[in-house]
Structure formats: structure tokens, C-alpha cells
Amino acid sequence: MDLKELGLEIKKYRKENSISQSKICDDLKISRATLSSLENGRGVDVGIKKVMQILDYLGYEFCIKQKSLFPTLEDLRNE
């Protein structure tokens, strides 16, 4: 997953929970421009700590897993 995909997922999670950008930004003390850029994949330089705070706020967590040696079904569909 790249930063653009991560931003789109954050946007999806936020909308599924009916939370406005303003609400998250006010509660987490981040700028709306930063969140908007992240959600829209505009190459914002956002730190991992902020990403983790946003995910936590939305009820998700950041985790690292070993990359599979074999393609996933999604990978095969995208080919």
C-alpha cells in the first residue's frame, strides 16, 4: 500500500463514520490542509505519528506484516 492508497482508505473510514475533516482536525490539532492532502493523495509529507493518530481516532490501527512471497487474489485481479 502506498501513501495515496492509505489516504483513500482514511477518507473512506472517515466518511463511513460520518466524521467531518474539521472535527478530526480540531480534535487532533492538525491542519485541515494536511488531512485533505493526505486523503486525496497529493504527496503531503505527513509523519507516521500523525497517520497513527488519525487511524486510532477512526478506530483502526497501523500494523506491519511480512510481504507475501505469492501474489494475492487482488494482485492477480489487477493484472
ABEGO torsion letter per residue (X at the ends): XBAAAAAAAAAAAAAAAGBBAAAAAAAAGBBAAAAAAAAAGAGBBBBAAAAAAAAAAAGBBBBBBBBBABBBAAAAAAX
